[in-house]
Amino acid sequence: MALQIGELAPNFTLFNTDKKEISLSDYKGKNVVILFFPLAFTSVCTAELCEMRDNIATYSKLNAEIIGISVDSLFTLDKFKAEQNLPFDLLSDFNKEVSTAYGSIYENFVLGMKGVSKRSAFVIDGNGSIQYAEVLESAGDVPNFEAVKEALAKL
């Protein structure tokens, strides 16, 4: 069942590219934008995360922290983050538990790959409640960044 606006976001703990555990609960009192993305180094994922990078000041003014999550390994995400100069955490959901908890997982993706994160955007408020949720079926689409910003502006 899809997560609904107003529900508490499922808490999680994943490793970032510095091999440090990061939990959603670490952000209590802060607004968070969680972006699930299918695969590092692909064209749409790169464009999506670079869009966030290029507009990081806007998200900062909206008191939002950005977190990117994919099923890629820490090592892949570390290289991707460095090459794209991304100023926010990328977390590895290698075991696919968080993507599944958020309803953001393809059972079958392209080329026979199974268990790849669906491109999704969630806005979580400082109390841990979901204020915006968008799970895309097509990996070629990107989240509605304007709707994400509008949700943040209301917080």
N, C-alpha and C positions, 0 to 999 in steps of 0.2 A: 504494500500500500504506500502511496506517495506521501511524503511529509507535507504537512499543511501549515499555512501561516498561523502563528499563534502558539504552535506546539514548541516544546522545548527541543532544541537541536540535540541529536545524539552526541554525547561526549566521546572523545577519542584521544588516543595518545599514539603519535607516529614519530618517526625520526625525520629530522631535517637533513639538509646536505652537510651540516657540520657534525652529524651523528649525535645530535642532541635531541632528547625526547621533548616533543611539543604537544601539549594538550589543549583542547578547546577551552577547558576550564582556566587555563593560564590567562585567557583574555577576558575574564569576568570584569565587568564594568566598562568594557570597550566594545565598539561595534566592529564586526568582522565580516569581510566578504570572502567566502570560500568558493574557489573555482576548481571544479574537477575538470581535468582535461585528458583526452585519450592517450596521447603519446608525445613525449618530448621530441624535438627536432622535426616534427611534421609542420607543414606550411600553415595550416589554420591555427594550430596550438601556438606556434611561434607568434603569429600575428595577434592572437588574443592576449597572450601574456605581455607582449611588447606594448599593446594598447594600454594595459594597466600600468606598465612601467612609465610610459610617456605621459600618463595622467595621474601619477602618484601624488602630485601636489593637490589635485582636486579631491582625491580620496582622503588625504591627510586633513584638509579643511573640513571634510565631513566626518572627522574623527573616526576614520575606518582603517583597520589593519587588513592587509590582503594576505591570503594563504592560498597557494596552489597545491593541488593534490592529484597525483596520478599513480598508476600501478608500476611505473618505471622504477628501476633500482635507484638507491641513493647515489650511486656512482654516475649513472646516466644523468640524473637530475642535477648533480653537482656540476657536471660539464656544461649542461644546457643553461643553468643559471649563470655560470661564469661567461659563457659565450654571448648571452643575450643581456648581460649586465642587469639582472633582475634584482631590485632592491627589497624583495620580500621572500619569505620562506617558501620553499617547495618541499613538500612532504611526500615520502614514499609510502603508498598503500599497497605494497608488494603482495600482501596476503589478501587483498581485496575486501577486507572486513568493513572499512569505513565507506567505501564506494557502495557496497551492498546496503549498509545501514541507511544511507541517504537515498536509496533507490536510483543510484547513478552508476549502473553497471550494465554493460552489454553482455548477455550470455554468449552470443556469437558476434564477433566483429569481422572485419575484412580478413581475407587470406587465411581463414581458419583459426584466427586468434580468438580465444575465449577469455572472458573476464577482464575486459578493458573498460576503464572508466568512461562513462558518458559525459559529454561536455555539459556542465551544469553550473549554475550560479546560485548561491544562497547568501542572504544577508541575515546575520545573527546580531541581535541587539545585546547590550551590556548585561542583560539578565539571562542571556542564553536562549531567548525565544526567536524563532524563525519569523522574519519580517518580509522576506521575499524568497521565492523558490522558483527556479526555472531549470527543468531537465529537458535537454534537447535530444530528440531521436536521431537527427542527422548530424554526424560528426563534422559535416561541412558548414554547419551554421555556427554562429557565435551568439553568446548571450546578449540580451538587450541592455547594453551598458547604461542607456538613459534611464531605464526603469530601475536599475540597480542604484543609480545616483538619486533618483526620486525617492526610493525607499529609505536610503540613508538620510536624505534631507529632512524626512519626517521624524527622525529619531532625536 
